[in-house]
Amino acid sequence: MKPTYPRGFLTPEGRALSIKRMASLLAFCRAHREAEIIGWNWYPTQAWMILAEFRRGLNDRINRR
């Protein structure tokens, strides 16, 4: 039986992040919206863009049910 909840997240680049690491990244992004995050995509990505994509994905998952 496949677990309902994921064990972690994948970045658009395909790297796996643990739930703890993703939570700390989101906290950092909320505190520093204009910071550029290296390693999220193959190019530096601004923190507000990561937050927007995370919210979009979360809303998409909620609305699929």
Secondary structure by P-SEA (a helix, b strand, c coil): ccccccccccccccccccaaaaaaaaaaaaacccccccccccccccaaaaaaaaaaaaaaaaaac
